[in-house]
Amino acid sequence: MRQGSGFLTVRQRRLAWLGFLLAAVQAPVAAKFATDDSWLFSLCVALMVATVIIADDASRRRPVNARSSD
């Protein structure tokens, strides 16, 4: 059974991982040095990028002939 392709290209997937890692590392650093709660924005961005990566991964693992409602 062949695997389906995701909606991200390989380059976009690598950039998404890079963006996730940068935002995930930046959040605790900003929390340590910032006096306000602006570090929560980095955390939210990291979570959104992680959601996109997980959705792309699920799309890649779905067989080619599977319907989207399965």
All heavy atoms as TSV, in Angstrom:
chain	resi	resn	atom	element	x	y	z
A	1	MET	N	N	0.843	-1.170	0.000
A	1	MET	CA	C	0.000	0.000	0.000
A	1	MET	C	C	0.897	1.245	0.000
A	1	MET	O	O	1.764	1.392	0.842
A	1	MET	CB	C	-0.877	-0.025	1.250
A	1	MET	CG	C	-2.009	0.929	1.185
A	1	MET	SD	S	-3.055	0.870	2.657
A	1	MET	CE	C	-3.791	-0.728	2.493
A	2	ARG	N	N	0.669	2.126	-0.947
A	2	ARG	CA	C	1.486	3.337	-1.050
A	2	ARG	C	C	1.035	4.376	-0.049
A	2	ARG	O	O	-0.127	4.464	0.311
A	2	ARG	CB	C	1.369	3.917	-2.458
A	2	ARG	CG	C	2.130	3.105	-3.480
A	2	ARG	CD	C	2.107	3.744	-4.848
A	2	ARG	NE	N	2.298	5.184	-4.783
A	2	ARG	CZ	C	1.706	6.029	-5.603
A	2	ARG	NH1	N	0.896	5.595	-6.539
A	2	ARG	NH2	N	1.924	7.321	-5.520
A	3	GLN	N	N	1.976	5.172	0.369
A	3	GLN	CA	C	1.675	6.261	1.291
A	3	GLN	C	C	1.218	7.485	0.510
A	3	GLN	O	O	1.691	7.738	-0.589
A	3	GLN	CB	C	2.924	6.622	2.103
A	3	GLN	CG	C	3.432	5.491	2.965
A	3	GLN	CD	C	2.536	5.255	4.163
A	3	GLN	OE1	O	2.037	6.186	4.751
A	3	GLN	NE2	N	2.329	4.014	4.503
A	4	GLY	N	N	0.329	8.258	1.096
A	4	GLY	CA	C	-0.111	9.494	0.477
A	4	GLY	C	C	0.930	10.585	0.658
A	4	GLY	O	O	1.848	10.477	1.468
A	5	SER	N	N	0.804	11.635	-0.128
A	5	SER	CA	C	1.731	12.754	0.036
A	5	SER	C	C	1.058	13.817	0.889
A	5	SER	O	O	-0.145	13.996	0.872
A	5	SER	CB	C	2.118	13.333	-1.322
A	5	SER	OG	O	0.982	13.840	-1.976
A	6	GLY	N	N	1.843	14.515	1.648
A	6	GLY	CA	C	1.318	15.570	2.502
A	6	GLY	C	C	1.063	16.836	1.707
A	6	GLY	O	O	1.322	16.915	0.507
A	7	PHE	N	N	0.558	17.842	2.367
A	7	PHE	CA	C	0.291	19.107	1.687
A	7	PHE	C	C	1.486	20.047	1.743
A	7	PHE	O	O	1.479	21.084	1.113
A	7	PHE	CB	C	-0.964	19.785	2.251
A	7	PHE	CG	C	-0.968	19.931	3.743
A	7	PHE	CD1	C	-0.372	21.016	4.346
A	7	PHE	CD2	C	-1.574	18.967	4.530
A	7	PHE	CE1	C	-0.375	21.146	5.710
A	7	PHE	CE2	C	-1.592	19.098	5.897
A	7	PHE	CZ	C	-0.991	20.178	6.499
A	8	LEU	N	N	2.523	19.686	2.506
A	8	LEU	CA	C	3.749	20.462	2.540
A	8	LEU	C	C	4.807	19.795	1.662
A	8	LEU	O	O	4.906	18.568	1.633
A	8	LEU	CB	C	4.304	20.561	3.963
A	8	LEU	CG	C	3.493	21.328	4.990
A	8	LEU	CD1	C	4.155	21.245	6.351
A	8	LEU	CD2	C	3.321	22.764	4.586
A	9	THR	N	N	5.590	20.597	0.970
A	9	THR	CA	C	6.723	20.043	0.241
A	9	THR	C	C	7.824	19.720	1.251
A	9	THR	O	O	7.748	20.104	2.422
A	9	THR	CB	C	7.254	21.037	-0.806
A	9	THR	OG1	O	7.760	22.190	-0.130
A	9	THR	CG2	C	6.166	21.439	-1.795
A	10	VAL	N	N	8.847	19.032	0.796
A	10	VAL	CA	C	9.950	18.678	1.688
A	10	VAL	C	C	10.616	19.945	2.229
A	10	VAL	O	O	10.942	20.029	3.419
A	10	VAL	CB	C	10.973	17.784	0.940
A	10	VAL	CG1	C	12.188	17.526	1.796
A	10	VAL	CG2	C	10.326	16.476	0.522
A	11	ARG	N	N	10.786	20.936	1.379
A	11	ARG	CA	C	11.415	22.191	1.817
A	11	ARG	C	C	10.534	22.913	2.838
A	11	ARG	O	O	11.029	23.420	3.850
A	11	ARG	CB	C	11.661	23.088	0.606
A	11	ARG	CG	C	12.368	24.373	0.949
A	11	ARG	CD	C	12.772	25.121	-0.312
A	11	ARG	NE	N	13.609	26.244	0.007
A	11	ARG	CZ	C	13.181	27.498	0.072
A	11	ARG	NH1	N	11.920	27.774	-0.195
A	11	ARG	NH2	N	14.000	28.464	0.371
A	12	GLN	N	N	9.236	22.959	2.583
A	12	GLN	CA	C	8.324	23.612	3.523
A	12	GLN	C	C	8.295	22.872	4.858
A	12	GLN	O	O	8.203	23.483	5.913
A	12	GLN	CB	C	6.917	23.676	2.943
A	12	GLN	CG	C	6.768	24.645	1.811
A	12	GLN	CD	C	5.402	24.540	1.151
A	12	GLN	OE1	O	4.775	23.474	1.163
A	12	GLN	NE2	N	4.948	25.632	0.566
A	13	ARG	N	N	8.377	21.559	4.800
A	13	ARG	CA	C	8.380	20.760	6.020
A	13	ARG	C	C	9.632	21.032	6.856
A	13	ARG	O	O	9.563	21.173	8.070
A	13	ARG	CB	C	8.275	19.285	5.657
A	13	ARG	CG	C	8.026	18.372	6.824
A	13	ARG	CD	C	7.712	16.980	6.306
A	13	ARG	NE	N	7.693	16.023	7.375
A	13	ARG	CZ	C	6.639	15.760	8.120
A	13	ARG	NH1	N	5.504	16.383	7.877
A	13	ARG	NH2	N	6.707	14.884	9.086
A	14	ARG	N	N	10.778	21.129	6.188
A	14	ARG	CA	C	12.022	21.440	6.893
A	14	ARG	C	C	11.968	22.839	7.508
A	14	ARG	O	O	12.400	23.048	8.646
A	14	ARG	CB	C	13.211	21.326	5.957
A	14	ARG	CG	C	13.561	19.914	5.621
A	14	ARG	CD	C	14.783	19.837	4.749
A	14	ARG	NE	N	15.015	18.465	4.341
A	14	ARG	CZ	C	15.561	18.119	3.205
A	14	ARG	NH1	N	15.948	19.048	2.346
A	14	ARG	NH2	N	15.734	16.848	2.913
A	15	LEU	N	N	11.433	23.797	6.753
A	15	LEU	CA	C	11.290	25.155	7.293
A	15	LEU	C	C	10.303	25.199	8.452
A	15	LEU	O	O	10.493	25.966	9.407
A	15	LEU	CB	C	10.866	26.116	6.188
A	15	LEU	CG	C	11.941	26.469	5.162
A	15	LEU	CD1	C	11.350	27.308	4.042
A	15	LEU	CD2	C	13.090	27.194	5.822
A	16	ALA	N	N	9.250	24.384	8.392
A	16	ALA	CA	C	8.292	24.329	9.496
A	16	ALA	C	C	8.962	23.770	10.752
A	16	ALA	O	O	8.746	24.284	11.858
A	16	ALA	CB	C	7.083	23.475	9.113
A	17	TRP	N	N	9.774	22.742	10.593
A	17	TRP	CA	C	10.502	22.197	11.736
A	17	TRP	C	C	11.474	23.229	12.299
A	17	TRP	O	O	11.603	23.374	13.516
A	17	TRP	CB	C	11.259	20.925	11.348
A	17	TRP	CG	C	10.431	19.701	11.518
A	17	TRP	CD1	C	9.872	18.940	10.541
A	17	TRP	CD2	C	10.050	19.084	12.755
A	17	TRP	NE1	N	9.169	17.901	11.099
A	17	TRP	CE2	C	9.265	17.967	12.446
A	17	TRP	CE3	C	10.300	19.389	14.086
A	17	TRP	CZ2	C	8.736	17.147	13.432
A	17	TRP	CZ3	C	9.763	18.559	15.069
A	17	TRP	CH2	C	8.991	17.455	14.742
A	18	LEU	N	N	12.161	23.941	11.428
A	18	LEU	CA	C	13.090	24.973	11.880
A	18	LEU	C	C	12.345	26.077	12.634
A	18	LEU	O	O	12.770	26.513	13.707
A	18	LEU	CB	C	13.854	25.556	10.694
A	18	LEU	CG	C	14.841	26.674	11.022
A	18	LEU	CD1	C	15.969	26.152	11.891
A	18	LEU	CD2	C	15.365	27.288	9.754
A	19	GLY	N	N	11.215	26.517	12.080
A	19	GLY	CA	C	10.409	27.535	12.740
A	19	GLY	C	C	9.882	27.064	14.084
A	19	GLY	O	O	9.864	27.821	15.067
A	20	PHE	N	N	9.461	25.804	14.150
A	20	PHE	CA	C	8.984	25.249	15.413
A	20	PHE	C	C	10.096	25.247	16.459
A	20	PHE	O	O	9.894	25.677	17.601
A	20	PHE	CB	C	8.447	23.833	15.208
A	20	PHE	CG	C	8.210	23.104	16.496
A	20	PHE	CD1	C	7.135	23.432	17.300
A	20	PHE	CD2	C	9.063	22.098	16.906
A	20	PHE	CE1	C	6.923	22.770	18.502
A	20	PHE	CE2	C	8.857	21.433	18.100
A	20	PHE	CZ	C	7.786	21.765	18.897
A	21	LEU	N	N	11.260	24.759	16.062
A	21	LEU	CA	C	12.363	24.686	17.020
A	21	LEU	C	C	12.802	26.069	17.488
A	21	LEU	O	O	13.062	26.276	18.685
A	21	LEU	CB	C	13.542	23.931	16.401
A	21	LEU	CG	C	13.309	22.437	16.178
A	21	LEU	CD1	C	14.479	21.824	15.421
A	21	LEU	CD2	C	13.076	21.722	17.488
A	22	LEU	N	N	12.874	27.020	16.563
A	22	LEU	CA	C	13.270	28.378	16.949
A	22	LEU	C	C	12.252	29.014	17.894
A	22	LEU	O	O	12.627	29.649	18.889
A	22	LEU	CB	C	13.463	29.247	15.713
A	22	LEU	CG	C	14.700	28.932	14.863
A	22	LEU	CD1	C	14.691	29.782	13.598
A	22	LEU	CD2	C	15.965	29.152	15.657
A	23	ALA	N	N	10.975	28.858	17.591
A	23	ALA	CA	C	9.944	29.439	18.456
A	23	ALA	C	C	9.888	28.730	19.804
A	23	ALA	O	O	9.686	29.369	20.840
A	23	ALA	CB	C	8.583	29.372	17.768
A	24	ALA	N	N	10.097	27.415	19.805
A	24	ALA	CA	C	10.062	26.665	21.057
A	24	ALA	C	C	11.248	27.015	21.953
A	24	ALA	O	O	11.132	27.011	23.180
A	24	ALA	CB	C	10.045	25.169	20.760
A	25	VAL	N	N	12.386	27.318	21.359
A	25	VAL	CA	C	13.558	27.713	22.148
A	25	VAL	C	C	13.448	29.168	22.591
A	25	VAL	O	O	13.864	29.525	23.703
A	25	VAL	CB	C	14.857	27.476	21.331
A	25	VAL	CG1	C	16.051	28.133	21.978
A	25	VAL	CG2	C	15.097	25.982	21.153
A	26	GLN	N	N	12.862	30.008	21.750
A	26	GLN	CA	C	12.782	31.426	22.053
A	26	GLN	C	C	11.801	31.713	23.186
A	26	GLN	O	O	12.006	32.663	23.953
A	26	GLN	CB	C	12.382	32.196	20.787
A	26	GLN	CG	C	12.622	33.679	20.858
A	26	GLN	CD	C	11.389	34.452	21.270
A	26	GLN	OE1	O	10.277	33.959	21.201
A	26	GLN	NE2	N	11.593	35.677	21.703
A	27	ALA	N	N	10.752	30.904	23.327
A	27	ALA	CA	C	9.730	31.161	24.345
A	27	ALA	C	C	10.293	31.146	25.771
A	27	ALA	O	O	10.075	32.101	26.527
A	27	ALA	CB	C	8.577	30.180	24.197
A	28	PRO	N	N	11.019	30.109	26.189
A	28	PRO	CA	C	11.536	30.156	27.569
A	28	PRO	C	C	12.620	31.214	27.775
A	28	PRO	O	O	12.748	31.767	28.874
A	28	PRO	CB	C	12.080	28.753	27.811
A	28	PRO	CG	C	12.160	28.099	26.511
A	28	PRO	CD	C	11.264	28.819	25.573
A	29	VAL	N	N	13.378	31.505	26.722
A	29	VAL	CA	C	14.395	32.553	26.838
A	29	VAL	C	C	13.716	33.906	27.040
A	29	VAL	O	O	14.123	34.705	27.895
A	29	VAL	CB	C	15.315	32.565	25.594
A	29	VAL	CG1	C	16.235	33.768	25.601
A	29	VAL	CG2	C	16.113	31.273	25.509
A	30	ALA	N	N	12.667	34.169	26.266
A	30	ALA	CA	C	11.930	35.422	26.416
A	30	ALA	C	C	11.230	35.482	27.772
A	30	ALA	O	O	11.121	36.553	28.366
A	30	ALA	CB	C	10.915	35.573	25.286
A	31	ALA	N	N	10.752	34.352	28.265
A	31	ALA	CA	C	10.086	34.342	29.565
A	31	ALA	C	C	11.057	34.705	30.684
A	31	ALA	O	O	10.670	35.332	31.671
A	31	ALA	CB	C	9.479	32.970	29.826
A	32	LYS	N	N	12.310	34.326	30.515
A	32	LYS	CA	C	13.304	34.626	31.546
A	32	LYS	C	C	13.677	36.108	31.566
A	32	LYS	O	O	13.864	36.692	32.629
A	32	LYS	CB	C	14.547	33.782	31.321
A	32	LYS	CG	C	15.617	33.986	32.367
A	32	LYS	CD	C	16.661	32.923	32.281
A	32	LYS	CE	C	17.743	33.118	33.314
A	32	LYS	NZ	N	17.340	32.770	34.651
A	33	PHE	N	N	13.757	36.725	30.371
A	33	PHE	CA	C	14.263	38.086	30.294
A	33	PHE	C	C	13.193	39.163	30.126
A	33	PHE	O	O	13.474	40.329	30.345
A	33	PHE	CB	C	15.282	38.202	29.154
A	33	PHE	CG	C	16.517	37.374	29.397
A	33	PHE	CD1	C	16.796	36.277	28.617
A	33	PHE	CD2	C	17.387	37.701	30.419
A	33	PHE	CE1	C	17.927	35.507	28.842
A	33	PHE	CE2	C	18.519	36.945	30.664
A	33	PHE	CZ	C	18.791	35.840	29.876
A	34	ALA	N	N	11.991	38.799	29.746
A	34	ALA	CA	C	10.937	39.794	29.540
A	34	ALA	C	C	10.131	39.964	30.822
A	34	ALA	O	O	9.881	39.004	31.554
A	34	ALA	CB	C	10.018	39.373	28.403
A	35	THR	N	N	9.713	41.187	31.079
A	35	THR	CA	C	8.920	41.435	32.282
A	35	THR	C	C	7.421	41.228	32.050
A	35	THR	O	O	6.673	41.051	32.998
A	35	THR	CB	C	9.141	42.884	32.767
A	35	THR	OG1	O	8.785	43.785	31.717
A	35	THR	CG2	C	10.588	43.098	33.159
A	36	ASP	N	N	7.007	41.249	30.784
A	36	ASP	CA	C	5.588	41.025	30.488
A	36	ASP	C	C	5.392	39.591	29.996
A	36	ASP	O	O	6.299	38.779	30.012
A	36	ASP	CB	C	5.086	42.034	29.451
A	36	ASP	CG	C	5.874	41.965	28.162
A	36	ASP	OD1	O	6.846	41.205	28.082
A	36	ASP	OD2	O	5.522	42.692	27.221
A	37	ASP	N	N	4.200	39.282	29.572
A	37	ASP	CA	C	3.882	37.926	29.118
A	37	ASP	C	C	3.935	37.793	27.603
A	37	ASP	O	O	3.210	36.986	27.015
A	37	ASP	CB	C	2.498	37.509	29.619
A	37	ASP	CG	C	2.464	37.300	31.115
A	37	ASP	OD1	O	3.540	37.013	31.684
A	37	ASP	OD2	O	1.383	37.413	31.707
A	38	SER	N	N	4.796	38.540	26.946
A	38	SER	CA	C	4.891	38.465	25.489
A	38	SER	C	C	5.479	37.138	25.008
A	38	SER	O	O	5.332	36.793	23.842
A	38	SER	CB	C	5.729	39.626	24.958
A	38	SER	OG	O	7.041	39.555	25.464
A	39	TRP	N	N	6.109	36.387	25.886
A	39	TRP	CA	C	6.657	35.086	25.503
A	39	TRP	C	C	5.552	34.090	25.140
A	39	TRP	O	O	5.808	33.113	24.445
A	39	TRP	CB	C	7.525	34.524	26.623
A	39	TRP	CG	C	6.778	34.311	27.903
A	39	TRP	CD1	C	6.577	35.211	28.895
A	39	TRP	CD2	C	6.105	33.120	28.299
A	39	TRP	NE1	N	5.827	34.665	29.898
A	39	TRP	CE2	C	5.525	33.372	29.565
A	39	TRP	CE3	C	5.945	31.869	27.728
A	39	TRP	CZ2	C	4.800	32.408	30.242
A	39	TRP	CZ3	C	5.223	30.908	28.412
A	39	TRP	CH2	C	4.652	31.181	29.655
A	40	LEU	N	N	4.326	34.365	25.597
A	40	LEU	CA	C	3.216	33.467	25.248
A	40	LEU	C	C	2.946	33.462	23.749
A	40	LEU	O	O	2.473	32.467	23.206
A	40	LEU	CB	C	1.953	33.873	26.006
A	40	LEU	CG	C	1.944	33.518	27.487
A	40	LEU	CD1	C	0.734	34.135	28.158
A	40	LEU	CD2	C	1.957	32.028	27.664
A	41	PHE	N	N	3.257	34.564	23.068
A	41	PHE	CA	C	3.077	34.613	21.617
A	41	PHE	C	C	3.978	33.582	20.939
A	41	PHE	O	O	3.545	32.877	20.035
A	41	PHE	CB	C	3.365	36.013	21.088
A	41	PHE	CG	C	3.182	36.140	19.610
A	41	PHE	CD1	C	1.918	36.111	19.047
A	41	PHE	CD2	C	4.270	36.264	18.770
A	41	PHE	CE1	C	1.737	36.216	17.681
A	41	PHE	CE2	C	4.107	36.367	17.408
A	41	PHE	CZ	C	2.840	36.341	16.858
A	42	SER	N	N	5.220	33.470	21.370
A	42	SER	CA	C	6.140	32.477	20.804
A	42	SER	C	C	5.635	31.064	21.062
A	42	SER	O	O	5.744	30.193	20.206
A	42	SER	CB	C	7.535	32.632	21.400
A	42	SER	OG	O	8.077	33.860	21.068
A	43	LEU	N	N	5.079	30.857	22.230
A	43	LEU	CA	C	4.536	29.542	22.555
A	43	LEU	C	C	3.348	29.205	21.656
A	43	LEU	O	O	3.237	28.077	21.157
A	43	LEU	CB	C	4.121	29.511	24.028
A	43	LEU	CG	C	3.664	28.175	24.571
A	43	LEU	CD1	C	4.794	27.170	24.545
A	43	LEU	CD2	C	3.137	28.351	25.975
A	44	CYS	N	N	2.475	30.175	21.421
A	44	CYS	CA	C	1.314	29.955	20.541
A	44	CYS	C	C	1.752	29.684	19.111
A	44	CYS	O	O	1.192	28.808	18.442
A	44	CYS	CB	C	0.378	31.150	20.588
A	44	CYS	SG	S	-0.474	31.327	22.150
A	45	VAL	N	N	2.752	30.407	18.634
A	45	VAL	CA	C	3.262	30.179	17.276
A	45	VAL	C	C	3.860	28.783	17.168
A	45	VAL	O	O	3.611	28.055	16.197
A	45	VAL	CB	C	4.294	31.262	16.892
A	45	VAL	CG1	C	5.020	30.901	15.613
A	45	VAL	CG2	C	3.609	32.608	16.750
A	46	ALA	N	N	4.623	28.371	18.166
A	46	ALA	CA	C	5.215	27.035	18.147
A	46	ALA	C	C	4.131	25.956	18.136
A	46	ALA	O	O	4.247	24.961	17.416
A	46	ALA	CB	C	6.139	26.847	19.347
A	47	LEU	N	N	3.072	26.157	18.892
A	47	LEU	CA	C	1.984	25.176	18.915
A	47	LEU	C	C	1.238	25.123	17.577
A	47	LEU	O	O	0.839	24.043	17.129
A	47	LEU	CB	C	1.024	25.483	20.056
A	47	LEU	CG	C	1.567	25.210	21.456
A	47	LEU	CD1	C	0.587	25.708	22.513
A	47	LEU	CD2	C	1.849	23.733	21.639
A	48	MET	N	N	1.043	26.270	16.948
A	48	MET	CA	C	0.366	26.280	15.640
A	48	MET	C	C	1.218	25.589	14.575
A	48	MET	O	O	0.703	24.815	13.759
A	48	MET	CB	C	0.028	27.705	15.219
A	48	MET	CG	C	-1.111	28.294	15.992
A	48	MET	SD	S	-1.736	29.842	15.326
A	48	MET	CE	C	-0.301	30.879	15.354
A	49	VAL	N	N	2.520	25.859	14.581
A	49	VAL	CA	C	3.406	25.213	13.607
A	49	VAL	C	C	3.459	23.707	13.866
A	49	VAL	O	O	3.455	22.910	12.927
A	49	VAL	CB	C	4.811	25.848	13.639
A	49	VAL	CG1	C	5.791	25.073	12.781
A	49	VAL	CG2	C	4.750	27.292	13.187
A	50	ALA	N	N	3.477	23.304	15.127
A	50	ALA	CA	C	3.465	21.885	15.458
A	50	ALA	C	C	2.184	21.218	14.964
A	50	ALA	O	O	2.211	20.080	14.480
A	50	ALA	CB	C	3.618	21.695	16.961
A	51	THR	N	N	1.068	21.920	15.061
A	51	THR	CA	C	-0.200	21.376	14.566
A	51	THR	C	C	-0.154	21.157	13.057
A	51	THR	O	O	-0.633	20.126	12.552
A	51	THR	CB	C	-1.356	22.329	14.929
A	51	THR	OG1	O	-1.365	22.512	16.336
A	51	THR	CG2	C	-2.689	21.780	14.474
A	52	VAL	N	N	0.443	22.072	12.331
A	52	VAL	CA	C	0.573	21.927	10.880
A	52	VAL	C	C	1.478	20.743	10.549
A	52	VAL	O	O	1.183	19.953	9.644
A	52	VAL	CB	C	1.104	23.231	10.238
A	52	VAL	CG1	C	1.484	23.022	8.786
A	52	VAL	CG2	C	0.078	24.335	10.377
A	53	ILE	N	N	2.571	20.584	11.277
A	53	ILE	CA	C	3.479	19.459	11.029
A	53	ILE	C	C	2.781	18.138	11.318
A	53	ILE	O	O	2.909	17.175	10.551
A	53	ILE	CB	C	4.763	19.611	11.884
A	53	ILE	CG1	C	5.577	20.804	11.396
A	53	ILE	CG2	C	5.604	18.345	11.819
A	53	ILE	CD1	C	6.734	21.167	12.307
A	54	ILE	N	N	2.009	18.074	12.397
A	54	ILE	CA	C	1.283	16.849	12.729
A	54	ILE	C	C	0.226	16.540	11.672
A	54	ILE	O	O	0.046	15.385	11.268
A	54	ILE	CB	C	0.652	16.962	14.133
A	54	ILE	CG1	C	1.766	16.939	15.184
A	54	ILE	CG2	C	-0.349	15.848	14.389
A	54	ILE	CD1	C	1.300	17.288	16.578
A	55	ALA	N	N	-0.485	17.558	11.193
A	55	ALA	CA	C	-1.498	17.346	10.152
A	55	ALA	C	C	-0.852	16.865	8.857
A	55	ALA	O	O	-1.383	15.975	8.179
A	55	ALA	CB	C	-2.282	18.629	9.912
A	56	ASP	N	N	0.291	17.416	8.503
A	56	ASP	CA	C	1.001	16.978	7.308
A	56	ASP	C	C	1.482	15.545	7.476
A	56	ASP	O	O	1.397	14.738	6.541
A	56	ASP	CB	C	2.177	17.900	7.014
A	56	ASP	CG	C	2.926	17.493	5.764
A	56	ASP	OD1	O	2.311	17.511	4.675
A	56	ASP	OD2	O	4.118	17.139	5.872
A	57	ASP	N	N	1.963	15.206	8.652
A	57	ASP	CA	C	2.420	13.848	8.914
A	57	ASP	C	C	1.268	12.851	8.810
A	57	ASP	O	O	1.417	11.768	8.236
A	57	ASP	CB	C	3.056	13.778	10.296
A	57	ASP	CG	C	3.774	12.458	10.528
A	57	ASP	OD1	O	4.515	12.033	9.622
A	57	ASP	OD2	O	3.585	11.867	11.602
A	58	ALA	N	N	0.105	13.220	9.335
A	58	ALA	CA	C	-1.065	12.345	9.232
A	58	ALA	C	C	-1.495	12.183	7.779
A	58	ALA	O	O	-1.900	11.095	7.356
A	58	ALA	CB	C	-2.215	12.902	10.059
A	59	SER	N	N	-1.385	13.251	7.002
A	59	SER	CA	C	-1.732	13.181	5.592
A	59	SER	C	C	-0.759	12.283	4.832
A	59	SER	O	O	-1.152	11.556	3.924
A	59	SER	CB	C	-1.738	14.582	4.991
A	59	SER	OG	O	-1.992	14.550	3.626
A	60	ARG	N	N	0.500	12.317	5.208
A	60	ARG	CA	C	1.502	11.463	4.557
A	60	ARG	C	C	1.312	10.002	4.904
A	60	ARG	O	O	1.616	9.130	4.103
A	60	ARG	CB	C	2.911	11.892	4.965
A	60	ARG	CG	C	3.345	13.183	4.357
A	60	ARG	CD	C	4.719	13.579	4.850
A	60	ARG	NE	N	5.078	14.901	4.407
A	60	ARG	CZ	C	5.701	15.151	3.264
A	60	ARG	NH1	N	6.051	14.161	2.490
A	60	ARG	NH2	N	5.967	16.386	2.909
A	61	ARG	N	N	0.844	9.704	6.084
A	61	ARG	CA	C	0.665	8.314	6.515
A	61	ARG	C	C	-0.610	7.675	5.974
A	61	ARG	O	O	-0.757	6.467	6.022
A	61	ARG	CB	C	0.679	8.236	8.034
A	61	ARG	CG	C	2.021	8.564	8.619
A	61	ARG	CD	C	1.975	8.504	10.128
A	61	ARG	NE	N	3.190	9.026	10.699
A	61	ARG	CZ	C	4.229	8.277	11.047
A	61	ARG	NH1	N	4.161	6.982	10.871
A	61	ARG	NH2	N	5.298	8.828	11.560
A	62	ARG	N	N	-1.538	8.504	5.489
A	62	ARG	CA	C	-2.791	7.982	4.945
A	62	ARG	C	C	-2.515	7.303	3.608
A	62	ARG	O	O	-1.794	7.839	2.782
A	62	ARG	CB	C	-3.784	9.117	4.754
A	62	ARG	CG	C	-5.128	8.678	4.228
A	62	ARG	CD	C	-6.093	9.811	4.146
A	62	ARG	NE	N	-6.370	10.293	5.496
A	62	ARG	CZ	C	-6.463	11.558	5.822
A	62	ARG	NH1	N	-6.278	12.483	4.918
A	62	ARG	NH2	N	-6.719	11.913	7.053
A	63	PRO	N	N	-3.082	6.113	3.373
A	63	PRO	CA	C	-2.905	5.458	2.074
A	63	PRO	C	C	-3.444	6.334	0.934
A	63	PRO	O	O	-4.339	7.150	1.137
A	63	PRO	CB	C	-3.718	4.183	2.188
A	63	PRO	CG	C	-3.885	3.949	3.647
A	63	PRO	CD	C	-3.844	5.300	4.299
A	64	VAL	N	N	-2.903	6.136	-0.260
A	64	VAL	CA	C	-3.263	6.979	-1.402
A	64	VAL	C	C	-4.743	6.881	-1.737
A	64	VAL	O	O	-5.395	7.872	-2.022
A	64	VAL	CB	C	-2.404	6.578	-2.631
A	64	VAL	CG1	C	-2.867	7.310	-3.868
A	64	VAL	CG2	C	-0.950	6.875	-2.366
A	65	ASN	N	N	-5.306	5.689	-1.676
A	65	ASN	CA	C	-6.694	5.515	-2.102
A	65	ASN	C	C	-7.705	5.749	-0.977
A	65	ASN	O	O	-8.888	5.525	-1.177
A	65	ASN	CB	C	-6.896	4.127	-2.696
A	65	ASN	CG	C	-6.499	3.029	-1.728
A	65	ASN	OD1	O	-6.044	3.302	-0.628
A	65	ASN	ND2	N	-6.654	1.791	-2.142
A	66	ALA	N	N	-7.279	6.210	0.183
A	66	ALA	CA	C	-8.206	6.474	1.271
A	66	ALA	C	C	-8.925	7.803	1.044
A	66	ALA	O	O	-8.341	8.760	0.571
A	66	ALA	CB	C	-7.478	6.514	2.617
A	67	ARG	N	N	-10.202	7.842	1.417
A	67	ARG	CA	C	-10.956	9.083	1.314
A	67	ARG	C	C	-10.622	9.988	2.481
A	67	ARG	O	O	-10.183	9.544	3.525
A	67	ARG	CB	C	-12.452	8.782	1.303
A	67	ARG	CG	C	-12.886	8.087	0.021
A	67	ARG	CD	C	-14.359	7.847	0.017
A	67	ARG	NE	N	-14.655	6.813	1.013
A	67	ARG	CZ	C	-15.733	6.780	1.762
A	67	ARG	NH1	N	-16.637	7.714	1.645
A	67	ARG	NH2	N	-15.922	5.819	2.632
A	68	SER	N	N	-10.854	11.290	2.324
A	68	SER	CA	C	-10.519	12.241	3.380
A	68	SER	C	C	-11.455	12.136	4.583
A	68	SER	O	O	-11.133	12.589	5.659
A	68	SER	CB	C	-10.548	13.664	2.835
A	68	SER	OG	O	-11.840	13.969	2.388
A	69	SER	N	N	-12.626	11.540	4.435
A	69	SER	CA	C	-13.564	11.427	5.551
A	69	SER	C	C	-13.274	10.210	6.416
A	69	SER	O	O	-13.907	10.025	7.443
A	69	SER	CB	C	-14.989	11.337	5.025
A	69	SER	OG	O	-15.143	10.164	4.246
A	70	ASP	N	N	-12.323	9.372	6.033
A	70	ASP	CA	C	-11.986	8.177	6.841
A	70	ASP	C	C	-11.185	8.520	8.064
A	70	ASP	O	O	-10.431	9.389	8.121
A	70	ASP	CB	C	-11.189	7.165	6.016
A	70	ASP	CG	C	-12.059	6.503	4.945
A	70	ASP	OD1	O	-13.279	6.619	5.076
A	70	ASP	OD2	O	-11.506	5.897	4.031
